[in-house]
Amino acid sequence: MKVGCGEEALVEAMFEAAIHPELWPDILTAVSDHVAGGPFNVLCLGNADERPLFDCFVRGDRQGYETYLSDYILIDPRIPRLEQAPVGKVLLEHDVLSEAELRTDVAYNECLSRWGMRNLAQGNLSSGDVFTGFALAPRNDRNPFTSEQVAAISRLMTPLRQATRVTVASLELQQQRRTLGDLWSLSGKGVLILDRHGAVLFANRLAEEHMRGGTLLSHTGHLSFADPAAQRRWRKQLDLLAGDKAPRFSEFLTPCFQQPCDLAVRVIIDPALPSRLAPVSRGRILLLITPMTNTLDLSDQEVRRFAQLFSISPAECRAIGAIARGETLDDLARCHGVSEDTVRKQLKSAMGKCGVSSQKALISRLERFCFLSRAL
């Protein structure tokens, strides 16, 4: 992307990059040129122990930057200090590291100074729970930025923060959708997340198929059911929810208009989804729509998640998975070279951990809880 000269053109370009993240390298390069800078990076961290949610690095040694992300970021003292710093303020090297740290800090001496990242101008661009920071080195990193250069960087910090915020929000939404798709794409379930008024916030592919087929309806973005009996149950749930009287779990049936079968609709209030989806799950309704069959169509990931929730061992987890798939315990025992009595004891132990006394109750609990995280 060709970026025009002047701060106004840079600001316009930043907001273009906000919705087209592939443009960020050109934008950061143009900003670096504008202030006579050198290597420049913007970094968004959801969790300190994970890869950045978003990062862009220009004008420097890419291999050195990757080394920093993999080996040094967790021990870099600048990161927690920038997190605590006032948002939107340009900090220079002496504002973040002491003279002693400049001589002894591992991340600074083994990484930053080696790859042209001394005398940084840096700052906190964070919004919400995601830490976003930037670091910009002078073109010659032996010489610190002048006061005029610092002033120019300061003027661009607000639009840079606003634009990166839009980018992060977009990437988080994509990640949430991918995560939800991963959870249920192989399990034959329709999944919807709604707000407390019934407005659809997310629908996976199978739920969208039910909408196109006429089983589910959407009027002004709000969910309803084509079957009158199912719609009455759904309206009752929403009315109870409005009065804070709705049970956390409920279920009902609705006929499927695409094929001759019934669908089980399970309603979960304030679902405890995996931690990456916490912003989506709070104050929400989860609808899990499953075709009624003789066996459960669960992915291995769902069974493992259920097992983790109830502290079930791997062997016990295999027994539960076999029951869910309609397999016999004898077949499972032969497959793993153990006695059927051993497998029965494993299943009984798993049932005890789940607080159930029958296989039917175990299957019901598995269906209800297989998508919940250990954080519950």
Secondary structure, DSSP 8 states (H G I E B T S, - for coil): ----SSHHHHHHHHHHHHH-GGGHHHHHHHHHHHTTEEEEEEEEESSTTS--SEEEEESS-HHHHHHIIIIIGGG-THHHHHHHS-BT--EEHHHHS-HHHHHH-HHIIIIITTTT--S-EEEE--BTTBEEEEEEEESSTTS---HHHHHHHHHHHHHHHHHHHHHHHHHHHHHHHHHHHHHHTTTT-EEEEE-TT-BEEEE-HHHHHHHHHTSEEEETTEEEESSHHHHHHHHHHHHHHHTT---SEEEEEEE-SSSSSEEEEEEEES----GGGHHHHTT-EEEEEEE--SS----HHHHHHHHHHTT--HHHHHHHHHHHTT--HHHHHHHHT--HHHHHHHHHHHHHHHT-SSHHHHHHHHHHHTT--TT-
